[in-house]
């Protein structure tokens, strides 16, 4: 194991408290959580989550999985299609 160093930074109290609560529920310390984050950044050479301004919810991960499943069902002939009116007169 390599030498450890201290890293100091400022974080607003509400965010820190929220993170402490989540980490506690996961059985982690803040140090462990930040270490996991730092190792993921180092290993993946990127921030390990999406950063976006006003992300389009259509492209969230669960919706993409849902659409992929529907496409598989469609290709397998398992999807039941129903016509309906999108715009009422």
C-alpha positions as CSV (number, residue, x, y, z in Angstrom):
1,X,0.0,0.0,0.0
2,X,1.3,3.4,-0.9
3,X,1.8,6.4,1.5
4,X,-1.5,8.1,2.5
5,X,-1.9,11.8,2.4
6,X,-4.5,14.2,3.8
7,X,-6.9,16.0,1.4
8,X,-8.8,19.0,2.7
9,X,-11.7,20.7,1.0
10,X,-14.8,22.7,1.9
11,X,-18.3,21.3,1.6
12,X,-21.6,22.8,2.8
13,X,-22.9,21.4,6.0
14,X,-26.2,20.1,4.6
15,X,-24.4,18.1,1.8
16,X,-21.9,16.7,4.2
17,X,-24.6,15.6,6.6
18,X,-26.6,14.0,3.8
19,X,-23.5,12.2,2.6
20,X,-22.7,11.0,6.1
21,X,-26.2,9.6,6.4
22,X,-26.0,7.7,3.2
23,X,-22.5,6.4,3.9
24,X,-23.5,5.3,7.3
25,X,-26.4,3.3,5.9
26,X,-23.9,1.7,3.5
27,X,-21.5,0.9,6.3
28,X,-18.9,3.4,4.9
29,X,-17.0,6.3,6.3
30,X,-16.7,9.6,4.3
31,X,-13.0,8.7,3.8
32,X,-13.9,5.3,2.3
33,X,-16.6,6.9,0.0
34,X,-14.2,9.5,-1.3
35,X,-11.5,6.9,-1.7
36,X,-13.9,4.7,-3.8
37,X,-14.7,7.8,-5.9
38,X,-11.0,8.7,-6.4
39,X,-10.1,5.1,-7.3
40,X,-12.9,5.0,-9.9
41,X,-11.8,8.3,-11.4
42,X,-8.2,7.0,-11.6
43,X,-9.2,3.6,-13.0
44,X,-11.8,4.8,-15.5
45,X,-10.0,8.1,-16.4
46,X,-13.4,9.9,-16.2
47,X,-15.9,11.1,-13.6
48,X,-17.8,7.8,-12.9
49,X,-21.3,9.3,-13.4
50,X,-23.0,11.5,-15.9
51,X,-22.6,15.3,-15.6
52,X,-25.2,17.2,-17.6
53,X,-27.1,20.5,-17.5
54,X,-30.8,19.9,-17.7
55,X,-30.5,16.2,-18.7
56,X,-33.3,14.9,-20.8
57,X,-35.2,12.3,-18.6
58,X,-36.0,10.3,-21.8
59,X,-32.4,9.1,-21.9
60,X,-32.2,8.0,-18.3
61,X,-30.9,4.5,-17.8
62,X,-34.1,2.8,-16.7
63,X,-36.0,4.2,-19.7
64,X,-33.4,3.1,-22.1
65,X,-33.6,-0.5,-20.6
66,X,-37.4,-0.4,-20.9
67,X,-37.2,0.7,-24.6
68,X,-34.6,-1.9,-25.4
69,X,-36.9,-4.6,-23.8
70,X,-39.8,-3.4,-25.8
71,X,-37.7,-3.5,-29.0
72,X,-36.7,-7.1,-28.2
73,X,-40.4,-8.0,-27.6
74,X,-41.3,-6.3,-30.9
75,X,-38.7,-8.2,-32.9
76,X,-39.8,-11.5,-31.2
77,X,-43.4,-10.8,-32.1
78,X,-44.4,-10.6,-28.5
79,X,-45.4,-6.9,-28.4
80,X,-49.2,-6.2,-28.6
81,X,-49.8,-3.0,-30.5
82,X,-52.9,-0.9,-30.0
83,X,-54.0,2.1,-32.0
84,X,-55.2,5.2,-30.2
85,X,-55.8,8.8,-30.8
86,X,-53.0,11.1,-29.7
87,X,-54.8,14.3,-30.3
88,X,-58.4,14.9,-29.6
89,X,-60.5,17.1,-31.9
